[in-house]
Amino acid sequence: MKISKTNISGLLIVEPQVFRDDRGLFLETYQKERYAQLPLSGGFVQDNHSRSAPGVLRGLHFQVKQPQTQVVYVSHGSIFDVVVDVRFGSPTFGKWFGIELNGEEPKQLFMAPGLAHGFCVLEGSANVHYKVTEFYRPDDEGGLRWSDPDIGIVWPVSNPRLSPRDAEYPLLKDIPKSGLPIFK
């Protein structure tokens, strides 16, 4: 397993070992002892799976009071995955990171608690998997507008398909401190 740092504190790219032959590929998407070596890797409690159609953009989402460590990967399709540091007091607050994740060249993003996450589908449909350390609580959810000009994410889509909720999220400058996770 290869681990690379990014420009955001607590955000890592994990490249698991992939075994390929003429039948396809095999990889371990999670192995407790190996992942225990990562910072903040404790106690995963829930696995999530989303399937999204072409042109869909989901996010940017985060949990406020009980933020989640997340491991995200794509088993089928291709996405542009984005993480924004929204942790109040973080040295990388307001910074973003983007990477293509796809089912052919498996990589994972390992996210510390308090980072906002979103993605857009690049082609076909995409299956995205999330392993998280806290249960989802709708009353603790926060969101950030995908097109916040102060953050300046360079998305590879100009007119994405959004849910009404994602389209209405506020800009980062308009979210009160009490509506953001705290950097620890």
C-alpha positions, 0 to 999 in steps of 0.5 A: 500500500502506497500513501501520499500526502496532499496539500490539505492537512489530514487528507491522504491518497492511498494506493492499495496493492492491485493484483491483475491478470487476464481475468481482471483485478483483485484488491483489498479495499480495507484491511484492519491491520494495514489501515490502523497505520494511518492517522485517525483510522479508528473504528469504522462503523458504516459503509455507504455506496452511491451510484450516480448518473453522468453529469451528476455532482454531489456535495460538498457535504460534511458533518459538523459536531460529529465529523467522520473519518472517511475512506472513499473509492470508486469501484466502477466508472470515473469521478472527479473527487473534491475535498475542501478543508472547512475545519475552523482553525485548520492551517489549510482552511478553505483549501481544496484538493481534486483527483480523478478516482476510477475503477480501473486504477484504484486509489482511495482518499483517506479524509480526516474528520471535518473535511467537506467532500463532493464529486462529479461523474466524468463518464457513464455511471459511477459507483462510489463507496464510503467507509466512515467512523461516525453514523450519518446524522441528518441533523448534523449535516453541513454543506458548502456550495460547489461553485464557491468563487472564493474557493475556486474549485476547477470542476470539469463540468460547467452545468452539473446535475445537482439536487435542490439541497446541494444547489442551495448550500451557502458559500464558506464565508456565509457559514457561521463558526458554529456551523463548521467542524473545529480543527483538532 
